[in-house]
């Protein structure tokens, strides 16, 4: 199975680009789309071992009265405390990595959307890597408007990740999302054609 990683800075359009590429490629052969964010939510919602580890690390205050993870409380905690963030990552990242690695044995193509792909040293697992990018101002605006977070927290979230310029430098393909949706779609379409040329044989 050929594996394409999709990463980038927070709020740079990773999910949109991943979904667009998936829709283009699924028309001509088997392709699977994996989302680290979706897997993290699945783990924290339904994996009892993960919930207990989070509770042991951060206390019952990050859960609501019904025993569900209060994501806003946990988010505020980990983005104000680098040590806490590393603890949470140590609970989730090995499980998330196992989830997408387990999918690489099948036929076809795997698209894996992994926000912290470079930060977790996962690049060696992928044949090619796509980085989505936009201006820092656009990142902050999207976080504030779409996620309804304070600008200060938005800046902390961006700061916690690897510098976007470094991700761009390491990428095989870059999709710029500081543009009209149609322009982004054109970039994704061009990448899909290159993927087919490079890995079409691996997808049968």
C-alpha positions, 0 to 999 in steps of 0.5 A, a space after each residue: 500500500 502506498 501512503 500519503 501523509 497530509 499535514 500542516 499548521 492548525 487551521 490551514 485546511 488539512 481536512 478539506 484538502 484530505 477530503 477533496 483528494 480522497 474524493 478524486 482518488 476513490 473514483 479510480 481505485 481503492 483508497 482509504 482516508 484516515 483522520 488523526 483528529 477523528 481517531 483521537 476523538 474516538 479514543 477519548 469518547 469510547 476507550 476506557 483505558 484512555 479515559 482512565 489514563 487522562 483522569 489519572 493524569 489530569 484529574 476528574 476536573 477535565 470530565 463533566 458531571 456525566 463522566 464525559 471528557 470536557 474537551 474545552 477544559 482539557 484543551 485550555 489546560 494543555 495549551 497553557 502547560 507544555 508538560 501537560 500537553 506532552 503527557 496527553 500526547 504520550 497517552 494518545 499518539 502511540 495509539 493513533 499511530 498504531 491505528 493508521 499503521 494497522 491500515 497500511 497492510 491493505 491494498 490500495 492507497 492510504 491518505 493519512 491526515 496527521 496534524 503533528 506528523 513531523 512533530 512525532 517523527 512519522 515522516 519515514 512511514 510515508 511515500 509522499 507528504 502534502 503540507 497545507 499552508 496559509 498565512 498566520 493571520 488566516 490561521 488566527 482568524 479561522 481559529 477565532 471565528 470557526 472554533 470560537 477561541 480567544 486570539 491568545 489561545 489561538 496564538 498559543 496553539 500555533 506556537 505549540 506546533 512546528 514552524 509552518 515554514 519548516 513543514 513547507 520545506 520538508 513537503 513533497 507537495 504544498 497546497 496554499 489555502 489563502 485563496 478562493 476554494 476553487 483555486 485550492 481545488 485546482 491545486 488538489 486536482 493537480 496533486 491527484 494526477 501526480 499521485 495517480 502517475 506515481 502510485 497507480 500500480 500500487 492501488 490495484 
